[in-house]
Amino acid sequence: MGPWQRSSYSGGMDNQECVELSCVDGVIRLREGDEPGAVIATTPGKLAALIRAVKAGGGIG
């Protein structure tokens, strides 16, 4: 896996309440900082669709 990155909105490296991303070979992996063992994988297109839906206030699915 590649290095994990977190948003600057997460409050720094000591804050464990954040979502972290890693991208390797076109696969995006996401995990929550306080549960680093629970990782989900997705594609850039599906992640972009999720972000658009969240920004629009809509549901998923």
N, C-alpha and C positions, 0 to 999 in steps of 0.2 A: 504494500500500500504506500501511497505517496504521503507527503506531510499533510497534517490536518491544519486547516485554516479556520479562523472564526472572525466574525464581523467586529469592527471597532465598536459597534453598539453594545457588545457583550460586556464591556466594562473591564477589559484587561485579562491577562492570562490567569489570574488567581480566581476569577469568577467561574464557577462550574455550571451555572445556569445559562447555557447557551447551546446553540446548534453549531456543529463543526462540519466542514466539507473537505473532501479529498477527491481528486480526479486523477485516474490512471487509465490510460488506454481508452479514453472516451466514456468511461463509466464513472458516474458521480456517486460517491458514498457519503452518507449523512449519519451523524450520531449526535446524541445529546451529551454535553460535557459531564454531567453527573452519572451517566451510564455508558461509558466508553465501549463496553463490550457489545452493546446492542447497535448494530450497524445495518442500515438499509441501503440498497443500491438502486439507481435509476439512470435514465438517459438525460442528456441535456434538454431535449425537447419536452419530455414529461415534467422535468423540474421547472422549465419555463412556463408550461401550462399551469402548474400548481401556483407559481408565483403570480401569474396573471389573475387567476381565480381568487386568490387571497386578496390581492389589491383591489379587485372589483367588488369584494364583499360577498362573492358567491360561494356556493358549496363545491364540493369535489364529487365527481361522479356523474 
